[in-house]
Amino acid sequence: MSDCNPDGLLILPTDGEASGTHLDVKIRSAQLGGDFSVMQGVMEPHQLLPPHTHVHEDQCVYVINGELEFEVGGEGGQRFTAPADAWVIKPRGVQHCFWNKTDATVHYIELSGRDGFEGFIDSTTADGSFRAAHASERDYSITFHNERIPKLMLQHRLTSIAGLDTPLEAIRKKLGMEG
């Protein structure tokens, strides 16, 4: 007979914690012995998740619906399309980014080893994604390669950056103003 407590074993579609990005935390690494966390993301049409590198976390993405374009290995690295039901591995220490080049919203699952990325996501909730991204290298050993963003956006006709609240958007939110 197991002493397992059923509380917290079932995560329903509406469960989870919203963050200051496009990701909702579904399962915290503390619930899984510190091994990994599970998040669910939404990529709007023509949206980029900026190029970045994690020192400590291996990651894996499962595409629920639609398709995402991936670049793993930085500029000149591997580029490929991940359709629905595909898995993509993003090893630690390897620059990666992805984007939604379609006109449809895409949902995906993000698995991240350890709890560093989870800490970064938590910081976006507390500080806003713009400020958290600025401090990500110092605080979480995640380096954003912002110099690559303009070229990627132009090359792939992207119109927004996933989960990034610009200072103007943050001010509008605080004042209760719409875009």
Buried (B, 14 or more C-beta within 10 A) or exposed (E): EEEEEEEEEEEEEEEBEEBBBBBBBBBBBEBEEEEBBBBBBBBEBBBBBBBBBBEBBBBBBBBBEBBBBBBBBBEEBEEEEBEBEBEBEBBBEBBBBBBBBBEEEBBBBBBBBBBBBBBBBBBBBEBBBBBBBBEBBEBBBBBBBEEBBEEBBEEBEBEBBBBBBEEEBBEBEEEEEEE
